[in-house]
Amino acid sequence: MRVVVLFSGGKDSVFATHWALSVGMDVVSLITFKIESNDSLVFHIPCVELAPLQAKALDLPITYVPGISQGEELSRLKDCLMELRKLHGIDAVVLGVLLSDYQRLAINEICSDLNLRVITPLWRKSQDKYMLELVDYGFKFIITSISVMGLPPDLLGKILTKEDVLRIIELAHKYKFNPAFEGGEAETLVVDAPFFKYRIRILDYDIVKEGLYSWSMVVKRVELERK
């Protein structure tokens, strides 16, 4: 099966890519949209400019589309999928969505119009279990933004260990946020995984406080390191 993966570089889309490759799908392209505003109901925003580096680490093609305005995400996605279907004869779109009905249904509608299947390998997966599985599988990921009470900024930029994930799960239960950040409580970036041919090294970054409970990581310098 020839597929594309909607790819932000965060843990969910990277895991979905890993799943697609592990079951033998032909991933003809990753798709990454760079949204110009600071808000989108459809796509992840922080650090997506690093997605081409991750694609190189994965040795996969990427369709990187910058300059997307808020509100035009779905129409631009439909145009992109039409072009990729024409070029590569794709059969399906793989999503890393966990719980977002809005995202899943919106993309389902587009794909239905284009006669493409939508595959969601993480849909309704146990959030606590999933976070721990990521570490067990060897995913190395960092938090790049926080926007919820209870999640401490000392976690920003740190490769999360099992102890960190257990701490996040405990805090999620205490402060009533989603432990896998499906509600936008935080965003992540995968810097290494078992199927990466290179690891991503972040050499310099700043932490910016944006609100009472919100912080973001601004990556200033990064490189690929062969494994």
GULUMLUM-964258 format. One record per residue (C-alpha): y, x, z; residue in one letter; residue number from 1. Coordinates in nm, 2 decimals. Layout:
REM residues N
<site Y="Y" X="X" Z="Z" aa="A" i="NUM"/>
...
This chain:
REM residues 227
<site Y="0.00" X="0.00" Z="0.00" aa="M" i="1"/>
<site Y="0.34" X="0.13" Z="-0.10" aa="R" i="2"/>
<site Y="0.60" X="0.07" Z="0.17" aa="V" i="3"/>
<site Y="0.95" X="0.16" Z="0.28" aa="V" i="4"/>
<site Y="1.05" X="0.19" Z="0.65" aa="V" i="5"/>
<site Y="1.38" X="0.08" Z="0.79" aa="L" i="6"/>
<site Y="1.47" X="0.40" Z="0.97" aa="F" i="7"/>
<site Y="1.73" X="0.47" Z="1.23" aa="S" i="8"/>
<site Y="1.59" X="0.79" Z="1.38" aa="G" i="9"/>
<site Y="1.53" X="0.61" Z="1.71" aa="G" i="10"/>
<site Y="1.20" X="0.59" Z="1.89" aa="K" i="11"/>
<site Y="1.10" X="0.25" Z="1.74" aa="D" i="12"/>
<site Y="1.16" X="0.33" Z="1.37" aa="S" i="13"/>
<site Y="1.00" X="0.67" Z="1.41" aa="V" i="14"/>
<site Y="0.69" X="0.52" Z="1.58" aa="F" i="15"/>
<site Y="0.67" X="0.26" Z="1.30" aa="A" i="16"/>
<site Y="0.68" X="0.55" Z="1.05" aa="T" i="17"/>
<site Y="0.40" X="0.73" Z="1.24" aa="H" i="18"/>
<site Y="0.20" X="0.41" Z="1.24" aa="W" i="19"/>
<site Y="0.24" X="0.35" Z="0.87" aa="A" i="20"/>
<site Y="0.13" X="0.71" Z="0.79" aa="L" i="21"/>
<site Y="-0.16" X="0.70" Z="1.03" aa="S" i="22"/>
<site Y="-0.31" X="0.39" Z="0.87" aa="V" i="23"/>
<site Y="-0.28" X="0.54" Z="0.52" aa="G" i="24"/>
<site Y="0.02" X="0.37" Z="0.38" aa="M" i="25"/>
<site Y="0.22" X="0.54" Z="0.11" aa="D" i="26"/>
<site Y="0.57" X="0.57" Z="0.26" aa="V" i="27"/>
<site Y="0.78" X="0.61" Z="-0.06" aa="V" i="28"/>
<site Y="1.11" X="0.61" Z="0.12" aa="S" i="29"/>
<site Y="1.28" X="0.58" Z="0.46" aa="L" i="30"/>
<site Y="1.59" X="0.36" Z="0.45" aa="I" i="31"/>
<site Y="1.89" X="0.44" Z="0.67" aa="T" i="32"/>
<site Y="2.23" X="0.25" Z="0.67" aa="F" i="33"/>
<site Y="2.53" X="0.41" Z="0.83" aa="K" i="34"/>
<site Y="2.75" X="0.13" Z="0.97" aa="I" i="35"/>
<site Y="3.12" X="0.20" Z="0.98" aa="E" i="36"/>
<site Y="3.19" X="-0.02" Z="1.28" aa="S" i="37"/>
<site Y="3.06" X="0.02" Z="1.63" aa="N" i="38"/>
<site Y="2.86" X="-0.29" Z="1.63" aa="D" i="39"/>
<site Y="2.58" X="-0.44" Z="1.42" aa="S" i="40"/>
<site Y="2.32" X="-0.71" Z="1.50" aa="L" i="41"/>
<site Y="2.08" X="-0.56" Z="1.24" aa="V" i="42"/>
<site Y="2.10" X="-0.18" Z="1.25" aa="F" i="43"/>
<site Y="2.11" X="0.09" Z="1.51" aa="H" i="44"/>
<site Y="2.44" X="0.29" Z="1.50" aa="I" i="45"/>
<site Y="2.44" X="0.61" Z="1.72" aa="P" i="46"/>
<site Y="2.34" X="0.94" Z="1.55" aa="C" i="47"/>
<site Y="2.20" X="0.78" Z="1.23" aa="V" i="48"/>
<site Y="2.38" X="1.06" Z="1.04" aa="E" i="49"/>
<site Y="2.09" X="1.28" Z="1.16" aa="L" i="50"/>
<site Y="1.83" X="1.07" Z="0.99" aa="A" i="51"/>
<site Y="1.83" X="1.29" Z="0.67" aa="P" i="52"/>
<site Y="1.73" X="1.59" Z="0.90" aa="L" i="53"/>
<site Y="1.45" X="1.38" Z="1.05" aa="Q" i="54"/>
<site Y="1.34" X="1.29" Z="0.70" aa="A" i="55"/>
<site Y="1.32" X="1.66" Z="0.62" aa="K" i="56"/>
<site Y="1.13" X="1.72" Z="0.94" aa="A" i="57"/>
<site Y="0.89" X="1.44" Z="0.83" aa="L" i="58"/>
<site Y="0.88" X="1.57" Z="0.47" aa="D" i="59"/>
<site Y="0.96" X="1.22" Z="0.35" aa="L" i="60"/>
<site Y="1.21" X="1.09" Z="0.10" aa="P" i="61"/>
<site Y="1.51" X="0.90" Z="0.24" aa="I" i="62"/>
<site Y="1.75" X="0.65" Z="0.10" aa="T" i="63"/>
<site Y="2.07" X="0.71" Z="0.30" aa="Y" i="64"/>
<site Y="2.34" X="0.45" Z="0.25" aa="V" i="65"/>
<site Y="2.68" X="0.54" Z="0.42" aa="P" i="66"/>
<site Y="2.99" X="0.33" Z="0.43" aa="G" i="67"/>
<site Y="2.84" X="-0.01" Z="0.53" aa="I" i="68"/>
<site Y="3.09" X="-0.26" Z="0.67" aa="S" i="69"/>
<site Y="2.99" X="-0.50" Z="0.95" aa="Q" i="70"/>
<site Y="2.88" X="-0.83" Z="0.80" aa="G" i="71"/>
<site Y="2.75" X="-0.68" Z="0.47" aa="E" i="72"/>
<site Y="2.44" X="-0.52" Z="0.61" aa="E" i="73"/>
<site Y="2.19" X="-0.79" Z="0.49" aa="L" i="74"/>
<site Y="2.33" X="-0.82" Z="0.14" aa="S" i="75"/>
<site Y="2.34" X="-0.44" Z="0.10" aa="R" i="76"/>
<site Y="1.98" X="-0.42" Z="0.23" aa="L" i="77"/>
<site Y="1.87" X="-0.68" Z="-0.02" aa="K" i="78"/>
<site Y="2.03" X="-0.48" Z="-0.31" aa="D" i="79"/>
<site Y="1.86" X="-0.16" Z="-0.18" aa="C" i="80"/>
<site Y="1.52" X="-0.32" Z="-0.15" aa="L" i="81"/>
<site Y="1.55" X="-0.46" Z="-0.50" aa="M" i="82"/>
<site Y="1.63" X="-0.11" Z="-0.64" aa="E" i="83"/>
<site Y="1.34" X="0.05" Z="-0.45" aa="L" i="84"/>
<site Y="1.10" X="-0.22" Z="-0.57" aa="R" i="85"/>
<site Y="1.21" X="-0.16" Z="-0.92" aa="K" i="86"/>
<site Y="1.18" X="0.22" Z="-0.89" aa="L" i="87"/>
<site Y="0.86" X="0.25" Z="-0.68" aa="H" i="88"/>
<site Y="0.68" X="-0.08" Z="-0.70" aa="G" i="89"/>
<site Y="0.69" X="-0.13" Z="-0.32" aa="I" i="90"/>
<site Y="0.47" X="-0.39" Z="-0.16" aa="D" i="91"/>
<site Y="0.61" X="-0.41" Z="0.19" aa="A" i="92"/>
<site Y="0.89" X="-0.32" Z="0.44" aa="V" i="93"/>
<site Y="0.79" X="-0.17" Z="0.78" aa="V" i="94"/>
<site Y="1.01" X="-0.25" Z="1.08" aa="L" i="95"/>
<site Y="1.01" X="-0.10" Z="1.43" aa="G" i="96"/>
<site Y="1.14" X="-0.43" Z="1.58" aa="V" i="97"/>
<site Y="1.00" X="-0.51" Z="1.92" aa="L" i="98"/>
<site Y="1.15" X="-0.84" Z="2.04" aa="L" i="99"/>
<site Y="1.46" X="-0.92" Z="1.82" aa="S" i="100"/>
<site Y="1.40" X="-1.25" Z="1.65" aa="D" i="101"/>
<site Y="1.73" X="-1.23" Z="1.48" aa="Y" i="102"/>
<site Y="1.65" X="-0.90" Z="1.31" aa="Q" i="103"/>
<site Y="1.29" X="-0.99" Z="1.22" aa="R" i="104"/>
<site Y="1.38" X="-1.34" Z="1.08" aa="L" i="105"/>
<site Y="1.68" X="-1.21" Z="0.88" aa="A" i="106"/>
<site Y="1.48" X="-0.94" Z="0.72" aa="I" i="107"/>
<site Y="1.18" X="-1.17" Z="0.67" aa="N" i="108"/>
<site Y="1.41" X="-1.41" Z="0.47" aa="E" i="109"/>
<site Y="1.53" X="-1.12" Z="0.24" aa="I" i="110"/>
<site Y="1.18" X="-1.00" Z="0.18" aa="C" i="111"/>
<site Y="1.05" X="-1.34" Z="0.12" aa="S" i="112"/>
<site Y="1.30" X="-1.38" Z="-0.16" aa="D" i="113"/>
<site Y="1.18" X="-1.05" Z="-0.31" aa="L" i="114"/>
<site Y="0.81" X="-1.12" Z="-0.26" aa="N" i="115"/>
<site Y="0.77" X="-0.83" Z="-0.02" aa="L" i="116"/>
<site Y="0.56" X="-0.83" Z="0.30" aa="R" i="117"/>
<site Y="0.72" X="-0.75" Z="0.64" aa="V" i="118"/>
<site Y="0.51" X="-0.54" Z="0.87" aa="I" i="119"/>
<site Y="0.60" X="-0.51" Z="1.24" aa="T" i="120"/>
<site Y="0.35" X="-0.29" Z="1.42" aa="P" i="121"/>
<site Y="0.54" X="-0.30" Z="1.75" aa="L" i="122"/>
<site Y="0.61" X="-0.68" Z="1.76" aa="W" i="123"/>
<site Y="0.57" X="-0.82" Z="2.12" aa="R" i="124"/>
<site Y="0.41" X="-0.50" Z="2.25" aa="K" i="125"/>
<site Y="0.42" X="-0.45" Z="2.63" aa="S" i="126"/>
<site Y="0.76" X="-0.27" Z="2.68" aa="Q" i="127"/>
<site Y="0.65" X="-0.07" Z="2.99" aa="D" i="128"/>
<site Y="0.32" X="0.04" Z="2.82" aa="K" i="129"/>
<site Y="0.49" X="0.13" Z="2.50" aa="Y" i="130"/>
<site Y="0.75" X="0.36" Z="2.66" aa="M" i="131"/>
<site Y="0.47" X="0.55" Z="2.84" aa="L" i="132"/>
<site Y="0.26" X="0.56" Z="2.52" aa="E" i="133"/>
<site Y="0.54" X="0.73" Z="2.34" aa="L" i="134"/>
<site Y="0.54" X="1.02" Z="2.58" aa="V" i="135"/>
<site Y="0.15" X="1.03" Z="2.59" aa="D" i="136"/>
<site Y="0.15" X="1.05" Z="2.21" aa="Y" i="137"/>
<site Y="0.38" X="1.35" Z="2.21" aa="G" i="138"/>
<site Y="0.70" X="1.19" Z="2.10" aa="F" i="139"/>
<site Y="1.01" X="1.39" Z="2.22" aa="K" i="140"/>
<site Y="1.31" X="1.17" Z="2.23" aa="F" i="141"/>
<site Y="1.65" X="1.16" Z="2.40" aa="I" i="142"/>
<site Y="1.89" X="0.88" Z="2.49" aa="I" i="143"/>
<site Y="2.21" X="0.90" Z="2.28" aa="T" i="144"/>
<site Y="2.40" X="0.60" Z="2.42" aa="S" i="145"/>
<site Y="2.39" X="0.38" Z="2.73" aa="I" i="146"/>
<site Y="2.56" X="0.04" Z="2.77" aa="S" i="147"/>
<site Y="2.41" X="-0.13" Z="3.07" aa="V" i="148"/>
<site Y="2.45" X="-0.12" Z="3.45" aa="M" i="149"/>
<site Y="2.17" X="0.07" Z="3.62" aa="G" i="150"/>
<site Y="2.09" X="0.33" Z="3.36" aa="L" i="151"/>
<site Y="2.24" X="0.67" Z="3.48" aa="P" i="152"/>
<site Y="2.43" X="0.89" Z="3.24" aa="P" i="153"/>
<site Y="2.24" X="1.20" Z="3.35" aa="D" i="154"/>
<site Y="1.96" X="1.08" Z="3.12" aa="L" i="155"/>
<site Y="2.18" X="1.13" Z="2.81" aa="L" i="156"/>
<site Y="2.07" X="1.42" Z="2.59" aa="G" i="157"/>
<site Y="1.76" X="1.49" Z="2.79" aa="K" i="158"/>
<site Y="1.41" X="1.49" Z="2.64" aa="I" i="159"/>
<site Y="1.24" X="1.22" Z="2.84" aa="L" i="160"/>
<site Y="0.94" X="1.31" Z="3.05" aa="T" i="161"/>
<site Y="0.68" X="1.07" Z="3.19" aa="K" i="162"/>
<site Y="0.87" X="1.08" Z="3.52" aa="E" i="163"/>
<site Y="1.19" X="0.99" Z="3.34" aa="D" i="164"/>
<site Y="1.02" X="0.69" Z="3.17" aa="V" i="165"/>
<site Y="0.87" X="0.57" Z="3.50" aa="L" i="166"/>
<site Y="1.22" X="0.60" Z="3.65" aa="R" i="167"/>
<site Y="1.37" X="0.39" Z="3.36" aa="I" i="168"/>
<site Y="1.10" X="0.13" Z="3.40" aa="I" i="169"/>
<site Y="1.17" X="0.10" Z="3.78" aa="E" i="170"/>
<site Y="1.55" X="0.07" Z="3.71" aa="L" i="171"/>
<site Y="1.48" X="-0.18" Z="3.44" aa="A" i="172"/>
<site Y="1.30" X="-0.41" Z="3.68" aa="H" i="173"/>
<site Y="1.56" X="-0.36" Z="3.95" aa="K" i="174"/>
<site Y="1.87" X="-0.42" Z="3.72" aa="Y" i="175"/>
<site Y="1.70" X="-0.67" Z="3.49" aa="K" i="176"/>
<site Y="1.73" X="-0.48" Z="3.16" aa="F" i="177"/>
<site Y="1.47" X="-0.42" Z="2.89" aa="N" i="178"/>
<site Y="1.28" X="-0.10" Z="2.96" aa="P" i="179"/>
<site Y="1.24" X="-0.02" Z="2.59" aa="A" i="180"/>
<site Y="1.62" X="-0.10" Z="2.53" aa="F" i="181"/>
<site Y="1.54" X="-0.38" Z="2.28" aa="E" i="182"/>
<site Y="1.85" X="-0.56" Z="2.40" aa="G" i="183"/>
<site Y="2.08" X="-0.26" Z="2.30" aa="G" i="184"/>
<site Y="2.09" X="-0.13" Z="2.66" aa="E" i="185"/>
<site Y="2.05" X="0.22" Z="2.52" aa="A" i="186"/>
<site Y="1.98" X="0.40" Z="2.19" aa="E" i="187"/>
<site Y="1.75" X="0.69" Z="2.13" aa="T" i="188"/>
<site Y="1.69" X="0.98" Z="1.89" aa="L" i="189"/>
<site Y="1.35" X="1.14" Z="1.82" aa="V" i="190"/>
<site Y="1.38" X="1.52" Z="1.80" aa="V" i="191"/>
<site Y="1.01" X="1.60" Z="1.77" aa="D" i="192"/>
<site Y="0.67" X="1.43" Z="1.72" aa="A" i="193"/>
<site Y="0.32" X="1.54" Z="1.64" aa="P" i="194"/>
<site Y="0.36" X="1.47" Z="1.26" aa="F" i="195"/>
<site Y="0.70" X="1.64" Z="1.23" aa="F" i="196"/>
<site Y="0.69" X="1.97" Z="1.04" aa="K" i="197"/>
<site Y="1.01" X="2.08" Z="1.21" aa="Y" i="198"/>
<site Y="1.17" X="2.00" Z="1.54" aa="R" i="199"/>
<site Y="1.53" X="1.91" Z="1.58" aa="I" i="200"/>
<site Y="1.74" X="2.14" Z="1.81" aa="R" i="201"/>
<site Y="2.07" X="2.00" Z="1.94" aa="I" i="202"/>
<site Y="2.28" X="2.30" Z="2.00" aa="L" i="203"/>
<site Y="2.61" X="2.14" Z="2.12" aa="D" i="204"/>
<site Y="2.72" X="1.79" Z="2.21" aa="Y" i="205"/>
<site Y="2.98" X="1.60" Z="2.41" aa="D" i="206"/>
<site Y="2.93" X="1.30" Z="2.64" aa="I" i="207"/>
<site Y="3.20" X="1.03" Z="2.61" aa="V" i="208"/>
<site Y="3.25" X="0.76" Z="2.87" aa="K" i="209"/>
<site Y="3.34" X="0.44" Z="2.69" aa="E" i="210"/>
<site Y="3.34" X="0.18" Z="2.96" aa="G" i="211"/>
<site Y="3.23" X="0.10" Z="3.32" aa="L" i="212"/>
<site Y="2.86" X="0.13" Z="3.23" aa="Y" i="213"/>
<site Y="2.87" X="0.28" Z="2.89" aa="S" i="214"/>
<site Y="2.85" X="0.63" Z="2.76" aa="W" i="215"/>
<site Y="2.77" X="0.79" Z="2.43" aa="S" i="216"/>
<site Y="2.65" X="1.13" Z="2.31" aa="M" i="217"/>
<site Y="2.84" X="1.29" Z="2.03" aa="V" i="218"/>
<site Y="2.63" X="1.55" Z="1.85" aa="V" i="219"/>
<site Y="2.84" X="1.85" Z="1.73" aa="K" i="220"/>
<site Y="2.59" X="2.10" Z="1.62" aa="R" i="221"/>
<site Y="2.22" X="2.07" Z="1.53" aa="V" i="222"/>
<site Y="1.95" X="2.27" Z="1.34" aa="E" i="223"/>
<site Y="1.59" X="2.23" Z="1.23" aa="L" i="224"/>
<site Y="1.33" X="2.47" Z="1.37" aa="E" i="225"/>
<site Y="1.00" X="2.52" Z="1.20" aa="R" i="226"/>
<site Y="0.70" X="2.44" Z="1.43" aa="K" i="227"/>
